[in-house]
C-alpha cells in the first residue's frame, strides 16, 4: 500500500491530547452515549458501541471510566439529545476538511466551526463537496516492537479480514472495511498487541503538501480551534504534514 508515514502525526496528536485528557474523555463519553442510545449498552450486540470502546482504549481511557460512561448513558437515555452533524470545507490551498460533530445546539456548533474555518484562511462548503475524496475505513496503527514479527502480524490481520497491511519504518498500518474493523482489532488485541491508534475514520485518497510557512500556520490554527471545540468529535483532512 502506498502512503505516507503517519506515526509522527499520531504521536504528536496524542501528546497534545495527553495535556487535555479531561476534554478528550468528555468527547469520547459523548460518543459512548450516542452509541448506547442507538443500540443498547452491550458491546457484543451493539457493534457501534464496540467500535467506540476500541477507540477509547487506543486513547488510553481507563476501563473503569469506559464502564462508568456506559452505565451512565444507559441510565440517562432520556437526557441524551446529541445530534450528529458533518461539516465539509476547505483550508489553505484548497486542503479538504471534514468535521464530525455531536451537539445539542446546532447554531452554536455551526458558528464555532465557521469561525475556525475563517481564522484558518479557509471556508465551509456544501455537503458532499469534499467527502468524495475520502474513504470510510477502519485503521489500526501499531508501533514497531522487537516482540512483534511482521509476517506473523500481517497474516493475523489478513486472516481476520483486513483489506490491507503496510509496514513502514516506525510501525504497521492495518486497513479494514468498517464492518470488519472489530474482528481485526479483536485479533490484534488477542495477540497481546496494543495499537497506538484504532478507529473507524475517513481516510484521504490523496494528500496535499504546503510549500510555505503561512499556510502551515493557518492550517494549524484551524485545527487547534476545531479540536478544542467540545462539540467537534473528529477532524479529517488531506494535509500532508
C-alpha positions, 0 to 999 in steps of 0.5 A: 500500500502506498502512503505516507508515514503517519506515526509522527502525526499520531504521536504528536496528536496524542501528546497534545491530547495527553495535556487535555485528557479531561476534554478528550474523555468528555468527547469520547463519553459523548460518543459512548452515549450516542452509541448506547442510545442507538443500540443498547449498552452491550458491546457484543450486540451493539457493534457501534458501541464496540467500535467506540470502546476500541477507540477509547482504549487506543486513547488510553481511557481507563476501563473503569471510566469506559464502564462508568460512561456506559452505565451512565448513558444507559441510565440517562437515555432520556437526557441524551439529545446529541445530534450528529452533524458533518461539516465539509470545507476547505483550508489553505490551498484548497486542503479538504476538511471534514468535521464530525460533530455531536451537539445539542445546539446546532447554531452554536456548533455551526458558528464555532466551526465557521469561525475556525474555518475563517481564522484558518484562511479557509471556508465551509462548503456544501455537503458532499463537496469534499467527502468524495475524496475520502474513504470510510475505513477502519485503521489500526496503527501499531508501533514497531516492537522487537516482540512483534514479527511482521509476517506473523502480524500481517497474516493475523490481520489478513486472516481476520479480514483486513483489506490491507497491511503496510509496514513502514519504518516506525510501525504497521498500518492495518486497513479494514472495511468498517464492518470488519474493523472489530474482528481485526482489532479483536485479533490484534488485541488477542495477540497481546498487541496494543495499537497506538491508534484504532478507529473507524475514520475517513481516510484521504485518497490523496494528500496535499503538501504546503510549500510555505510557512503561512499556510502551515500556520493557518492550517494549524490554527484551524485545527487547534480551534476545531479540536478544542471545540467540545462539540467537534468529535473528529477532524479529517483532512488531506494535509500532508504534514 
